[in-house]
């Protein structure tokens, strides 16, 4: 009797320069059966995006080498990455125009730090569900 193999876990890239926050996000995403890779800065995130395939990117807005906004700009210009959903986290809540970033860069949601694990997981699940419903379109 042939049994179907379990589906591949969906892979998420977390671009976060704060090691403690990156570890917390990784822990909770992995508990939700997601495969997680962590990039410690924007340049590392961009390099991983060039080599890998991800179901979603969660990026900090302010990081060394490349900002989350610059990563999003580059993703939207790359046909292979243009439809990957992006969730942005930021400590610059009052200085950042979330609606402008969402519209101009195709960011699904901007979460101000500190955010709860529940808020993070709701945003991730919503983004992944919407991406699968629309074939990956942001």
Buried (B, 14 or more C-beta within 10 A) or exposed (E): EEEEEEEEEBBBBBBBBBEEBBEBBBEBBEEBEBBBBBBBBBBBBBEBBEEEEBBBBBBBBBBEEBBBBBBBBBBBEEEEBEBBBBBBBBBEBEEBEBEEBBEEBBBBBBBBEEBEEEBBBEBBEBBBEBBEEEEEEB
